[in-house]
Amino acid sequence: MEVKIRELEAGDIWNGFLETLDHLKPTSGIRREKAEEVFRMIDSNPDHIVLVAEAGGSIVGTGSIFIDHKFIHNGGRVGHIEDTVVSGEYQKRGIGDMLMDALVEISAGKGCYKTALNCPDHIIPFQVRRGFKVGLQNMRYDH
């Protein structure tokens, strides 16, 4: 099986991308106009990159990175990895590793001094194996 990692394109939204995100949180029910609006906003921001894993002509994995510009660290940058997932039937084939490698490479290429992510406890061993360290507690405030 050949897998290609590349940036999200508009047509990918309707070619398995939203269904892949369903493995994280129900997404495929988003209205077409809203999905296309979100794509345009992300696509216009060079510091927000969404990657996809394409196999057999369909999207089977995705991950995104947002570059945060800081005042600390002399104007340093941090890469924040989000929404990384592989469709169930394609898991355990190295696609998650390929996506993570590409995301970390983007972060380094953009001059980030660190790359951060949040993940559920059962994913921690995967991320530690990749070189991530358990750090500060994640907290959130829901609106």
N, C-alpha and C positions, 0 to 999 in steps of 0.2 A: 504494500500500500504506500503510495507516494503522498506525502503531506507537504503542503506549501504554506509557510508562514508569511503573511503580508498584511499591509494596512487594509482596513475596512473600506469597501467601496459601496456606493449607494445601492446597487443591485443586490448586495449581500444581505441586506436587511430582510429580503423576501426569499432568500435562498438558504435558510437554516440558521441564520444568525439569531433571530429572536427566539426560536425554539431551543437553541443551545443555551441561551440565557435563562430559559425556563427551568433549567437544572439548578439555578441559584434562587430564582424568585419568579413567579409567573410574570411573563413579559410579552408573550406573543399576542396578547389581546389588545395591545396598544393600538390606538387609531392610526391609520396610515398617514394622515396629515401630521400628527404629532411625531411619529417615528421619523418622518422625513425632515421635520423641523429640528429635531434633536441631532440628526445626522449633520445637517448644515451647520449648526452651532459648533459641534465638535470638530468637524472638518475645517472650519475657518480658524481654529485655534492651534497654532503650531506646537503648543505645549500640552496638548491633550491628544494622545495617540491611541487608537483602538486597533489592535492586531486581531487577525483571524487565522485559524488553521483550516485550510481547505483540503478535502480529500474526496476523490471521486466526483468532483464538480459541486460539492455542497460544503457549507460551513459546518465544522464539527467541533470547533473550539474557539475561544476568544479570551482576550485579556486586554486591559487598558492601563495606561500610565499617564499621570498628570504631573507636570513639572511645576513645583512650587518655588517661587523666588523669595528669598529671605533677606532680612536686614542683618541677621546674625551670620556668623561665619563669613564676614566681609562680603555680604551680598551673595552668599552661596545658594545653591539649589538642592532641592530634595525631590527625588522621584517617588511618587506614591502609586503603587500598583493596586488596581481594583478589579473586581468583576472578572476574575480568571476562572474559567470553567471549560471542561471537555464533556461533550455529550456522552451519556452513559455507555453506549455500545463501543465507543472509541477510547475509553479510559484504559489505563495500564498498557498503553502502546507507545509511551514516550512523548506524546503530544503535549502534555502539561510541561514537561521538561523543555521542550522546544519553545513553547510560548514564554516560559519564565526566562530562558536564556536570552531570547530576543528582547524582552522587556528590560532586563537588567542591562543589556548592551546599549539600548536606547538611553537609559538613565546615565550610564557612564559617558556615552557619546555627547550628551548634553551638558557634561561637566558637573553632574551632581556629586556631592560629597557623601551622600548615602541614598539608599533606596529602602523605602519602608512599605510595609503592608500589614493588614489585619487579616487574620484567618481564624476559623473555628479550631477548637482544640484538636480535633481528629486530623487536621491538615498540618499541624505543627511539625510532626516528624518529616514530612515531605519537604517543608521549607527549611528545616534545620539541616537536612541532608544536602540541600542546595547552598548552604553557607549563611543562611539567615540566623540571627540570634534572637532569642526571646528577650524582649525589652520591657518597656513601660506597659502598664495595663491600658487597654483600650476602653474608652468610655464614650458615651454618646448621649445626646439629648434629642429626643424625638419631638417633632412639632406636629 
